[in-house]
Amino acid sequence: MQRDTRQLLRAGLAIFLSGAVAAVFALTVGGGISRQGPHSNSGWLALMIAMGCLPLGTLTLVLALAKLVGKKRK
């Protein structure tokens, strides 16, 4: 595995896990999420972090996996 592919995998995993932790925080410690949104300011902050990190982390991981598969085919 090349160095840049490894860096993409690490970064994507770190971003995705940060979003997952923020989502769990919003659902538990942040007071939960109802139809009208989270019940506290910390819940809103955690939800915004999760909404930013989860898609970005997913796309970064997809890019890294595509690069990894592409390198193995050559």
All heavy atoms as a GROMACS GRO file, in nm:
protein
  537
    1MET      N    1   0.084  -0.117   0.000
    1MET     CA    2   0.000   0.000   0.000
    1MET      C    3   0.089   0.124   0.000
    1MET      O    4   0.184   0.131   0.076
    1MET     CB    5  -0.090  -0.002   0.124
    1MET     CG    6  -0.187   0.111   0.126
    1MET     SD    7  -0.296   0.120   0.271
    1MET     CE    8  -0.329  -0.045   0.315
    2GLN      N    9   0.054   0.218  -0.084
    2GLN     CA   10   0.134   0.340  -0.092
    2GLN      C   11   0.102   0.434   0.024
    2GLN      O   12  -0.003   0.424   0.088
    2GLN     CB   13   0.109   0.410  -0.225
    2GLN     CG   14   0.167   0.336  -0.342
    2GLN     CD   15   0.153   0.418  -0.468
    2GLN    OE1   16   0.081   0.515  -0.472
    2GLN    NE2   17   0.224   0.376  -0.572
    3ARG      N   18   0.193   0.527   0.046
    3ARG     CA   19   0.182   0.619   0.159
    3ARG      C   20   0.058   0.708   0.149
    3ARG      O   21  -0.013   0.728   0.247
    3ARG     CB   22   0.308   0.704   0.165
    3ARG     CG   23   0.308   0.801   0.278
    3ARG     CD   24   0.438   0.877   0.286
    3ARG     NE   25   0.426   0.982   0.384
    3ARG     CZ   26   0.480   1.100   0.371
    3ARG    NH1   27   0.552   1.129   0.266
    3ARG    NH2   28   0.464   1.190   0.465
    4ASP      N   29   0.030   0.759   0.029
    4ASP     CA   30  -0.084   0.848   0.015
    4ASP      C   31  -0.217   0.775   0.032
    4ASP      O   32  -0.313   0.830   0.086
    4ASP     CB   33  -0.080   0.923  -0.118
    4ASP     CG   34  -0.069   0.830  -0.237
    4ASP    OD1   35  -0.035   0.713  -0.217
    4ASP    OD2   36  -0.094   0.876  -0.350
    5THR      N   37  -0.224   0.650  -0.009
    5THR     CA   38  -0.345   0.570   0.012
    5THR      C   39  -0.366   0.545   0.160
    5THR      O   40  -0.479   0.555   0.211
    5THR     CB   41  -0.335   0.437  -0.064
    5THR    OG1   42  -0.304   0.463  -0.201
    5THR    CG2   43  -0.464   0.360  -0.055
    6ARG      N   44  -0.261   0.514   0.230
    6ARG     CA   45  -0.269   0.492   0.374
    6ARG      C   46  -0.315   0.619   0.446
    6ARG      O   47  -0.397   0.614   0.539
    6ARG     CB   48  -0.133   0.446   0.427
    6ARG     CG   49  -0.137   0.404   0.572
    6ARG     CD   50  -0.003   0.349   0.620
    6ARG     NE   51   0.031   0.226   0.548
    6ARG     CZ   52   0.142   0.210   0.478
    6ARG    NH1   53   0.230   0.307   0.467
    6ARG    NH2   54   0.166   0.096   0.417
    7GLN      N   55  -0.265   0.734   0.404
    7GLN     CA   56  -0.306   0.861   0.464
    7GLN      C   57  -0.454   0.890   0.440
    7GLN      O   58  -0.524   0.938   0.529
    7GLN     CB   59  -0.221   0.976   0.411
    7GLN     CG   60  -0.080   0.978   0.464
    7GLN     CD   61   0.002   1.090   0.403
    7GLN    OE1   62  -0.030   1.142   0.297
    7GLN    NE2   63   0.109   1.127   0.472
    8LEU      N   64  -0.501   0.860   0.318
    8LEU     CA   65  -0.642   0.879   0.289
    8LEU      C   66  -0.730   0.787   0.375
    8LEU      O   67  -0.834   0.829   0.425
    8LEU     CB   68  -0.670   0.849   0.141
    8LEU     CG   69  -0.654   0.964   0.043
    8LEU    CD1   70  -0.671   0.914  -0.098
    8LEU    CD2   71  -0.751   1.074   0.072
    9LEU      N   72  -0.688   0.662   0.391
    9LEU     CA   73  -0.764   0.570   0.475
    9LEU      C   74  -0.768   0.617   0.620
    9LEU      O   75  -0.875   0.615   0.684
    9LEU     CB   76  -0.704   0.430   0.467
    9LEU     CG   77  -0.738   0.348   0.344
    9LEU    CD1   78  -0.652   0.224   0.338
    9LEU    CD2   79  -0.885   0.312   0.343
   10ARG      N   80  -0.656   0.660   0.672
   10ARG     CA   81  -0.652   0.708   0.811
   10ARG      C   82  -0.737   0.832   0.830
   10ARG      O   83  -0.813   0.843   0.926
   10ARG     CB   84  -0.508   0.738   0.852
   10ARG     CG   85  -0.427   0.618   0.882
   10ARG     CD   86  -0.290   0.658   0.930
   10ARG     NE   87  -0.206   0.541   0.945
   10ARG     CZ   88  -0.075   0.546   0.955
   10ARG    NH1   89  -0.012   0.661   0.953
   10ARG    NH2   90  -0.005   0.435   0.968
   11ALA      N   91  -0.724   0.927   0.738
   11ALA     CA   92  -0.801   1.051   0.750
   11ALA      C   93  -0.950   1.024   0.737
   11ALA      O   94  -1.031   1.076   0.814
   11ALA     CB   95  -0.756   1.150   0.643
   12GLY      N   96  -0.989   0.942   0.639
   12GLY     CA   97  -1.130   0.910   0.621
   12GLY      C   98  -1.189   0.839   0.741
   12GLY      O   99  -1.300   0.869   0.784
   13LEU      N  100  -1.113   0.746   0.796
   13LEU     CA  101  -1.161   0.673   0.914
   13LEU      C  102  -1.172   0.766   1.034
   13LEU      O  103  -1.271   0.760   1.109
   13LEU     CB  104  -1.067   0.557   0.944
   13LEU     CG  105  -1.116   0.456   1.046
   13LEU    CD1  106  -1.245   0.392   1.001
   13LEU    CD2  107  -1.011   0.351   1.070
   14ALA      N  108  -1.075   0.855   1.052
   14ALA     CA  109  -1.079   0.948   1.165
   14ALA      C  110  -1.197   1.044   1.153
   14ALA      O  111  -1.268   1.070   1.252
   14ALA     CB  112  -0.949   1.026   1.173
   15ILE      N  113  -1.221   1.096   1.035
   15ILE     CA  114  -1.333   1.188   1.014
   15ILE      C  115  -1.465   1.117   1.035
   15ILE      O  116  -1.556   1.168   1.102
   15ILE     CB  117  -1.325   1.252   0.875
   15ILE    CG1  118  -1.203   1.341   0.863
   15ILE    CG2  119  -1.451   1.333   0.844
   15ILE    CD1  120  -1.172   1.386   0.722
   16PHE      N  121  -1.477   0.997   0.978
   16PHE     CA  122  -1.602   0.921   0.992
   16PHE      C  123  -1.629   0.886   1.138
   16PHE      O  124  -1.742   0.899   1.186
   16PHE     CB  125  -1.597   0.794   0.907
   16PHE     CG  126  -1.726   0.719   0.907
   16PHE    CD1  127  -1.829   0.758   0.823
   16PHE    CD2  128  -1.745   0.611   0.991
   16PHE    CE1  129  -1.950   0.689   0.823
   16PHE    CE2  130  -1.864   0.543   0.993
   16PHE     CZ  131  -1.967   0.581   0.909
   17LEU      N  132  -1.527   0.840   1.210
   17LEU     CA  133  -1.547   0.805   1.351
   17LEU      C  134  -1.580   0.927   1.436
   17LEU      O  135  -1.659   0.916   1.531
   17LEU     CB  136  -1.424   0.732   1.404
   17LEU     CG  137  -1.404   0.590   1.351
   17LEU    CD1  138  -1.276   0.530   1.407
   17LEU    CD2  139  -1.523   0.503   1.384
   18SER      N  140  -1.523   1.042   1.403
   18SER     CA  141  -1.559   1.165   1.474
   18SER      C  142  -1.707   1.196   1.456
   18SER      O  143  -1.776   1.235   1.552
   18SER     CB  144  -1.475   1.282   1.423
   18SER     OG  145  -1.340   1.260   1.445
   19GLY      N  146  -1.755   1.181   1.334
   19GLY     CA  147  -1.897   1.204   1.309
   19GLY      C  148  -1.986   1.104   1.380
   19GLY      O  149  -2.092   1.139   1.432
   20ALA      N  150  -1.943   0.978   1.384
   20ALA     CA  151  -2.022   0.875   1.452
   20ALA      C  152  -2.028   0.902   1.602
   20ALA      O  153  -2.135   0.889   1.664
   20ALA     CB  154  -1.962   0.738   1.425
   21VAL      N  155  -1.917   0.942   1.660
   21VAL     CA  156  -1.915   0.975   1.803
   21VAL      C  157  -2.004   1.095   1.831
   21VAL      O  158  -2.079   1.099   1.929
   21VAL     CB  159  -1.770   1.000   1.852
   21VAL    CG1  160  -1.767   1.062   1.989
   21VAL    CG2  161  -1.692   0.869   1.850
   22ALA      N  162  -1.999   1.195   1.743
   22ALA     CA  163  -2.084   1.313   1.760
   22ALA      C  164  -2.232   1.276   1.749
   22ALA      O  165  -2.316   1.329   1.824
   22ALA     CB  166  -2.048   1.420   1.658
   23ALA      N  167  -2.266   1.186   1.658
   23ALA     CA  168  -2.406   1.144   1.644
   23ALA      C  169  -2.454   1.069   1.768
   23ALA      O  170  -2.565   1.094   1.817
   23ALA     CB  171  -2.421   1.055   1.521
   24VAL      N  172  -2.371   0.982   1.821
   24VAL     CA  173  -2.407   0.910   1.943
   24VAL      C  174  -2.420   1.007   2.059
   24VAL      O  175  -2.513   0.997   2.141
   24VAL     CB  176  -2.303   0.800   1.974
   24VAL    CG1  177  -2.323   0.742   2.112
   24VAL    CG2  178  -2.311   0.690   1.868
   25PHE      N  179  -2.331   1.106   2.066
   25PHE     CA  180  -2.340   1.209   2.170
   25PHE      C  181  -2.471   1.286   2.160
   25PHE      O  182  -2.536   1.312   2.261
   25PHE     CB  183  -2.221   1.304   2.160
   25PHE     CG  184  -2.223   1.414   2.262
   25PHE    CD1  185  -2.173   1.393   2.388
   25PHE    CD2  186  -2.275   1.538   2.232
   25PHE    CE1  187  -2.175   1.493   2.484
   25PHE    CE2  188  -2.279   1.640   2.325
   25PHE     CZ  189  -2.228   1.618   2.452
   26ALA      N  190  -2.510   1.324   2.039
   26ALA     CA  191  -2.634   1.400   2.020
   26ALA      C  192  -2.755   1.318   2.063
   26ALA      O  193  -2.851   1.373   2.118
   26ALA     CB  194  -2.648   1.442   1.874
   27LEU      N  195  -2.751   1.187   2.040
   27LEU     CA  196  -2.865   1.103   2.075
   27LEU      C  197  -2.872   1.069   2.222
   27LEU      O  198  -2.981   1.045   2.276
   27LEU     CB  199  -2.860   0.974   1.993
   27LEU     CG  200  -2.884   0.989   1.843
   27LEU    CD1  201  -2.857   0.858   1.772
   27LEU    CD2  202  -3.024   1.038   1.818
   28THR      N  203  -2.759   1.067   2.290
   28THR     CA  204  -2.758   1.024   2.430
   28THR      C  205  -2.737   1.143   2.525
   28THR      O  206  -2.830   1.188   2.591
   28THR     CB  207  -2.650   0.918   2.454
   28THR    OG1  208  -2.524   0.971   2.416
   28THR    CG2  209  -2.679   0.792   2.374
   29VAL      N  210  -2.618   1.194   2.531
   29VAL     CA  211  -2.582   1.299   2.627
   29VAL      C  212  -2.644   1.432   2.588
   29VAL      O  213  -2.681   1.512   2.674
   29VAL     CB  214  -2.428   1.312   2.638
   29VAL    CG1  215  -2.388   1.419   2.736
   29VAL    CG2  216  -2.367   1.178   2.676
   30GLY      N  217  -2.658   1.457   2.460
   30GLY     CA  218  -2.712   1.585   2.413
   30GLY      C  219  -2.862   1.600   2.432
   30GLY      O  220  -2.919   1.699   2.390
   31GLY      N  221  -2.927   1.505   2.492
   31GLY     CA  222  -3.069   1.517   2.522
   31GLY      C  223  -3.160   1.451   2.421
   31GLY      O  224  -3.281   1.460   2.432
   32GLY      N  225  -3.104   1.388   2.321
   32GLY     CA  226  -3.186   1.321   2.221
   32GLY      C  227  -3.231   1.415   2.112
   32GLY      O  228  -3.214   1.536   2.120
   33ILE      N  229  -3.289   1.358   2.008
   33ILE     CA  230  -3.335   1.436   1.894
   33ILE      C  231  -3.482   1.404   1.871
   33ILE      O  232  -3.518   1.287   1.854
   33ILE     CB  233  -3.252   1.404   1.768
   33ILE    CG1  234  -3.106   1.440   1.792
   33ILE    CG2  235  -3.306   1.480   1.648
   33ILE    CD1  236  -3.013   1.402   1.680
   34SER      N  237  -3.565   1.506   1.869
   34SER     CA  238  -3.706   1.487   1.843
   34SER      C  239  -3.738   1.534   1.701
   34SER      O  240  -3.648   1.563   1.622
   34SER     CB  241  -3.790   1.564   1.945
   34SER     OG  242  -3.773   1.703   1.925
   35ARG      N  243  -3.863   1.546   1.672
   35ARG     CA  244  -3.906   1.590   1.540
   35ARG      C  245  -3.861   1.734   1.511
   35ARG      O  246  -3.840   1.771   1.396
   35ARG     CB  247  -4.058   1.580   1.533
   35ARG     CG  248  -4.114   1.603   1.400
   35ARG     CD  249  -4.260   1.571   1.400
   35ARG     NE  250  -4.314   1.605   1.270
   35ARG     CZ  251  -4.440   1.614   1.244
   35ARG    NH1  252  -4.527   1.590   1.339
   35ARG    NH2  253  -4.482   1.646   1.124
   36GLN      N  254  -3.845   1.813   1.615
   36GLN     CA  255  -3.806   1.953   1.600
   36GLN      C  256  -3.657   1.976   1.620
   36GLN      O  257  -3.611   2.088   1.622
   36GLN     CB  258  -3.885   2.040   1.696
   36GLN     CG  259  -4.033   2.036   1.667
   36GLN     CD  260  -4.114   2.110   1.770
   36GLN    OE1  261  -4.066   2.134   1.880
   36GLN    NE2  262  -4.236   2.145   1.735
   37GLY      N  263  -3.581   1.869   1.637
   37GLY     CA  264  -3.436   1.881   1.652
   37GLY      C  265  -3.391   1.844   1.791
   37GLY      O  266  -3.470   1.801   1.876
   38PRO      N  267  -3.263   1.861   1.817
   38PRO     CA  268  -3.208   1.830   1.949
   38PRO      C  269  -3.268   1.921   2.058
   38PRO      O  270  -3.318   2.030   2.030
   38PRO     CB  271  -3.058   1.856   1.933
   38PRO     CG  272  -3.034   1.843   1.788
   38PRO     CD  273  -3.156   1.892   1.722
   39HIS      N  274  -3.256   1.875   2.182
   39HIS     CA  275  -3.315   1.947   2.293
   39HIS      C  276  -3.221   2.043   2.363
   39HIS      O  277  -3.263   2.116   2.452
   39HIS     CB  278  -3.370   1.847   2.396
   39HIS     CG  279  -3.479   1.761   2.342
   39HIS    ND1  280  -3.606   1.808   2.317
   39HIS    CD2  281  -3.481   1.631   2.303
   39HIS    CE1  282  -3.681   1.711   2.268
   39HIS    NE2  283  -3.607   1.603   2.259
   40SER      N  284  -3.094   2.044   2.326
   40SER     CA  285  -2.998   2.131   2.394
   40SER      C  286  -2.900   2.190   2.293
   40SER      O  287  -2.891   2.144   2.178
   40SER     CB  288  -2.921   2.053   2.501
   40SER     OG  289  -2.840   1.955   2.439
   41ASN      N  290  -2.829   2.292   2.337
   41ASN     CA  291  -2.729   2.354   2.249
   41ASN      C  292  -2.617   2.257   2.215
   41ASN      O  293  -2.569   2.254   2.101
   41ASN     CB  294  -2.671   2.478   2.316
   41ASN     CG  295  -2.772   2.591   2.319
   41ASN    OD1  296  -2.865   2.594   2.240
   41ASN    ND2  297  -2.753   2.684   2.411
   42SER      N  298  -2.574   2.177   2.312
   42SER     CA  299  -2.468   2.080   2.284
   42SER      C  300  -2.518   1.972   2.188
   42SER      O  301  -2.442   1.920   2.106
   42SER     CB  302  -2.417   2.018   2.414
   42SER     OG  303  -2.521   1.947   2.480
   43GLY      N  304  -2.645   1.940   2.194
   43GLY     CA  305  -2.703   1.845   2.100
   43GLY      C  306  -2.702   1.900   1.958
   43GLY      O  307  -2.674   1.828   1.862
   44TRP      N  308  -2.733   2.029   1.945
   44TRP     CA  309  -2.728   2.092   1.812
   44TRP      C  310  -2.587   2.094   1.757
   44TRP      O  311  -2.564   2.068   1.639
   44TRP     CB  312  -2.783   2.235   1.818
   44TRP     CG  313  -2.932   2.242   1.809
   44TRP    CD1  314  -3.018   2.270   1.909
   44TRP    CD2  315  -3.012   2.216   1.692
   44TRP    NE1  316  -3.147   2.265   1.862
   44TRP    CE2  317  -3.146   2.233   1.730
   44TRP    CE3  318  -2.983   2.182   1.561
   44TRP    CZ2  319  -3.251   2.215   1.641
   44TRP    CZ3  320  -3.087   2.165   1.471
   44TRP    CH2  321  -3.219   2.182   1.512
   45LEU      N  322  -2.491   2.128   1.842
   45LEU     CA  323  -2.352   2.131   1.798
   45LEU      C  324  -2.306   1.991   1.754
   45LEU      O  325  -2.243   1.976   1.649
   45LEU     CB  326  -2.262   2.184   1.910
   45LEU     CG  327  -2.114   2.193   1.879
   45LEU    CD1  328  -2.090   2.289   1.763
   45LEU    CD2  329  -2.038   2.238   2.001
   46ALA      N  330  -2.340   1.892   1.832
   46ALA     CA  331  -2.302   1.755   1.797
   46ALA      C  332  -2.370   1.711   1.667
   46ALA      O  333  -2.308   1.643   1.584
   46ALA     CB  334  -2.339   1.659   1.910
   47LEU      N  335  -2.495   1.752   1.647
   47LEU     CA  336  -2.565   1.716   1.523
   47LEU      C  337  -2.499   1.782   1.403
   47LEU      O  338  -2.481   1.719   1.298
   47LEU     CB  339  -2.711   1.759   1.532
   47LEU     CG  340  -2.797   1.730   1.410
   47LEU    CD1  341  -2.807   1.580   1.386
   47LEU    CD2  342  -2.934   1.792   1.425
   48MET      N  343  -2.458   1.908   1.416
   48MET     CA  344  -2.391   1.977   1.305
   48MET      C  345  -2.255   1.913   1.272
   48MET      O  346  -2.219   1.899   1.155
   48MET     CB  347  -2.371   2.125   1.337
   48MET     CG  348  -2.498   2.205   1.345
   48MET     SD  349  -2.585   2.207   1.188
   48MET     CE  350  -2.726   2.109   1.225
   49ILE      N  351  -2.183   1.873   1.374
   49ILE     CA  352  -2.056   1.805   1.353
   49ILE      C  353  -2.079   1.672   1.282
   49ILE      O  354  -2.008   1.637   1.187
   49ILE     CB  355  -1.980   1.786   1.487
   49ILE    CG1  356  -1.934   1.922   1.538
   49ILE    CG2  357  -1.862   1.691   1.470
   49ILE    CD1  358  -1.879   1.919   1.679
   50ALA      N  359  -2.179   1.598   1.328
   50ALA     CA  360  -2.210   1.469   1.265
   50ALA      C  361  -2.253   1.486   1.120
   50ALA      O  362  -2.212   1.409   1.032
   50ALA     CB  363  -2.320   1.397   1.344
   51MET      N  364  -2.333   1.589   1.093
   51MET     CA  365  -2.380   1.612   0.957
   51MET      C  366  -2.268   1.655   0.863
   51MET      O  367  -2.278   1.638   0.742
   51MET     CB  368  -2.492   1.716   0.956
   51MET     CG  369  -2.620   1.664   1.015
   51MET     SD  370  -2.749   1.790   1.023
   51MET     CE  371  -2.779   1.819   0.850
   52GLY      N  372  -2.162   1.710   0.918
   52GLY     CA  373  -2.048   1.746   0.836
   52GLY      C  374  -1.948   1.632   0.820
   52GLY      O  375  -1.895   1.610   0.711
   53CYS      N  376  -1.923   1.562   0.928
   53CYS     CA  377  -1.818   1.459   0.927
   53CYS      C  378  -1.860   1.328   0.861
   53CYS      O  379  -1.778   1.264   0.796
   53CYS     CB  380  -1.773   1.431   1.070
   53CYS     SG  381  -1.678   1.564   1.144
   54LEU      N  382  -1.983   1.287   0.879
   54LEU     CA  383  -2.024   1.157   0.825
   54LEU      C  384  -2.019   1.153   0.672
   54LEU      O  385  -1.960   1.060   0.616
   54LEU     CB  386  -2.162   1.118   0.878
   54LEU     CG  387  -2.163   1.079   1.026
   54LEU    CD1  388  -2.306   1.054   1.074
   54LEU    CD2  389  -2.077   0.957   1.052
   55PRO      N  390  -2.074   1.251   0.600
   55PRO     CA  391  -2.062   1.245   0.454
   55PRO      C  392  -1.919   1.262   0.405
   55PRO      O  393  -1.875   1.191   0.314
   55PRO     CB  394  -2.150   1.360   0.404
   55PRO     CG  395  -2.237   1.396   0.516
   55PRO     CD  396  -2.164   1.359   0.640
   56LEU      N  397  -1.845   1.354   0.466
   56LEU     CA  398  -1.707   1.376   0.424
   56LEU      C  399  -1.621   1.253   0.451
   56LEU      O  400  -1.540   1.212   0.368
   56LEU     CB  401  -1.648   1.498   0.495
   56LEU     CG  402  -1.503   1.532   0.460
   56LEU    CD1  403  -1.492   1.571   0.313
   56LEU    CD2  404  -1.453   1.643   0.548
   57GLY      N  405  -1.638   1.193   0.566
   57GLY     CA  406  -1.562   1.072   0.600
   57GLY      C  407  -1.596   0.957   0.508
   57GLY      O  408  -1.508   0.881   0.466
   58THR      N  409  -1.725   0.943   0.474
   58THR     CA  410  -1.766   0.836   0.383
   58THR      C  411  -1.705   0.855   0.245
   58THR      O  412  -1.652   0.760   0.186
   58THR     CB  413  -1.920   0.833   0.372
   58THR    OG1  414  -1.975   0.812   0.502
   58THR    CG2  415  -1.966   0.723   0.279
   59LEU      N  416  -1.710   0.976   0.193
   59LEU     CA  417  -1.654   1.002   0.061
   59LEU      C  418  -1.502   0.984   0.060
   59LEU      O  419  -1.446   0.934  -0.038
   59LEU     CB  420  -1.691   1.142   0.014
   59LEU     CG  421  -1.839   1.161  -0.021
   59LEU    CD1  422  -1.867   1.307  -0.053
   59LEU    CD2  423  -1.878   1.073  -0.135
   60THR      N  424  -1.436   1.022   0.167
   60THR     CA  425  -1.291   1.004   0.175
   60THR      C  426  -1.256   0.855   0.180
   60THR      O  427  -1.162   0.811   0.114
   60THR     CB  428  -1.234   1.076   0.298
   60THR    OG1  429  -1.276   1.212   0.295
   60THR    CG2  430  -1.083   1.071   0.301
   61LEU      N  431  -1.333   0.778   0.254
   61LEU     CA  432  -1.309   0.633   0.259
   61LEU      C  433  -1.336   0.567   0.124
   61LEU      O  434  -1.262   0.478   0.082
   61LEU     CB  435  -1.397   0.569   0.367
   61LEU     CG  436  -1.349   0.588   0.510
   61LEU    CD1  437  -1.454   0.533   0.607
   61LEU    CD2  438  -1.216   0.520   0.531
   62VAL      N  439  -1.440   0.611   0.054
   62VAL     CA  440  -1.469   0.556  -0.078
   62VAL      C  441  -1.355   0.587  -0.174
   62VAL      O  442  -1.313   0.501  -0.252
   62VAL     CB  443  -1.604   0.610  -0.130
   62VAL    CG1  444  -1.622   0.581  -0.278
   62VAL    CG2  445  -1.718   0.551  -0.051
   63LEU      N  446  -1.304   0.710  -0.168
   63LEU     CA  447  -1.191   0.747  -0.253
   63LEU      C  448  -1.069   0.661  -0.222
   63LEU      O  449  -1.002   0.611  -0.313
   63LEU     CB  450  -1.157   0.895  -0.234
   63LEU     CG  451  -1.033   0.946  -0.306
   63LEU    CD1  452  -1.052   0.940  -0.456
   63LEU    CD2  453  -1.001   1.087  -0.262
   64ALA      N  454  -1.040   0.641  -0.095
   64ALA     CA  455  -0.923   0.561  -0.057
   64ALA      C  456  -0.939   0.416  -0.100
   64ALA      O  457  -0.844   0.353  -0.149
   64ALA     CB  458  -0.902   0.570   0.094
   65LEU      N  459  -1.059   0.361  -0.083
   65LEU     CA  460  -1.081   0.222  -0.124
   65LEU      C  461  -1.075   0.206  -0.275
   65LEU      O  462  -1.021   0.106  -0.325
   65LEU     CB  463  -1.215   0.173  -0.070
   65LEU     CG  464  -1.222   0.157   0.081
   65LEU    CD1  465  -1.364   0.121   0.125
   65LEU    CD2  466  -1.124   0.054   0.130
   66ALA      N  467  -1.126   0.304  -0.349
   66ALA     CA  468  -1.116   0.299  -0.495
   66ALA      C  469  -0.971   0.307  -0.539
   66ALA      O  470  -0.929   0.237  -0.633
   66ALA     CB  471  -1.197   0.412  -0.557
   67LYS      N  472  -0.895   0.390  -0.472
   67LYS     CA  473  -0.752   0.401  -0.505
   67LYS      C  474  -0.680   0.271  -0.471
   67LYS      O  475  -0.592   0.227  -0.546
   67LYS     CB  476  -0.692   0.519  -0.428
   67LYS     CG  477  -0.554   0.553  -0.471
   67LYS     CD  478  -0.509   0.681  -0.407
   67LYS     CE  479  -0.370   0.712  -0.458
   67LYS     NZ  480  -0.317   0.833  -0.406
   68LEU      N  481  -0.714   0.210  -0.361
   68LEU     CA  482  -0.653   0.084  -0.321
   68LEU      C  483  -0.685  -0.027  -0.420
   68LEU      O  484  -0.596  -0.103  -0.460
   68LEU     CB  485  -0.702   0.046  -0.180
   68LEU     CG  486  -0.639  -0.076  -0.116
   68LEU    CD1  487  -0.491  -0.053  -0.093
   68LEU    CD2  488  -0.709  -0.106   0.014
   69VAL      N  489  -0.809  -0.037  -0.463
   69VAL     CA  490  -0.849  -0.138  -0.561
   69VAL      C  491  -0.783  -0.111  -0.694
   69VAL      O  492  -0.738  -0.205  -0.763
   69VAL     CB  493  -1.004  -0.144  -0.572
   69VAL    CG1  494  -1.047  -0.228  -0.691
   69VAL    CG2  495  -1.064  -0.196  -0.444
   70GLY      N  496  -0.775   0.014  -0.734
   70GLY     CA  497  -0.712   0.049  -0.861
   70GLY      C  498  -0.564   0.014  -0.864
   70GLY      O  499  -0.511  -0.030  -0.966
   71LYS      N  500  -0.495   0.031  -0.753
   71LYS     CA  501  -0.353  -0.002  -0.745
   71LYS      C  502  -0.330  -0.153  -0.749
   71LYS      O  503  -0.232  -0.201  -0.802
   71LYS     CB  504  -0.290   0.054  -0.617
   71LYS     CG  505  -0.284   0.203  -0.612
   71LYS     CD  506  -0.181   0.255  -0.709
   71LYS     CE  507  -0.175   0.406  -0.700
   71LYS     NZ  508  -0.082   0.465  -0.794
   72LYS      N  509  -0.424  -0.230  -0.693
   72LYS     CA  510  -0.407  -0.377  -0.691
   72LYS      C  511  -0.431  -0.438  -0.828
   72LYS      O  512  -0.380  -0.544  -0.858
   72LYS     CB  513  -0.501  -0.438  -0.587
   72LYS     CG  514  -0.459  -0.404  -0.447
   72LYS     CD  515  -0.512  -0.501  -0.348
   72LYS     CE  516  -0.461  -0.459  -0.212
   72LYS     NZ  517  -0.440  -0.566  -0.125
   73ARG      N  518  -0.509  -0.372  -0.912
   73ARG     CA  519  -0.538  -0.426  -1.045
   73ARG      C  520  -0.420  -0.409  -1.140
   73ARG      O  521  -0.408  -0.479  -1.237
   73ARG     CB  522  -0.660  -0.358  -1.105
   73ARG     CG  523  -0.787  -0.404  -1.040
   73ARG     CD  524  -0.906  -0.354  -1.114
   73ARG     NE  525  -1.028  -0.401  -1.049
   73ARG     CZ  526  -1.147  -0.367  -1.088
   73ARG    NH1  527  -1.163  -0.284  -1.188
   73ARG    NH2  528  -1.251  -0.413  -1.025
   74LYS      N  529  -0.334  -0.311  -1.112
   74LYS     CA  530  -0.220  -0.286  -1.202
   74LYS      C  531  -0.109  -0.384  -1.178
   74LYS      O  532  -0.084  -0.446  -1.088
   74LYS     CB  533  -0.168  -0.145  -1.182
   74LYS     CG  534  -0.262  -0.043  -1.240
   74LYS     CD  535  -0.202   0.094  -1.230
   74LYS     CE  536  -0.293   0.196  -1.296
   74LYS     NZ  537  -0.239   0.328  -1.293
   0.00000   0.00000   0.00000
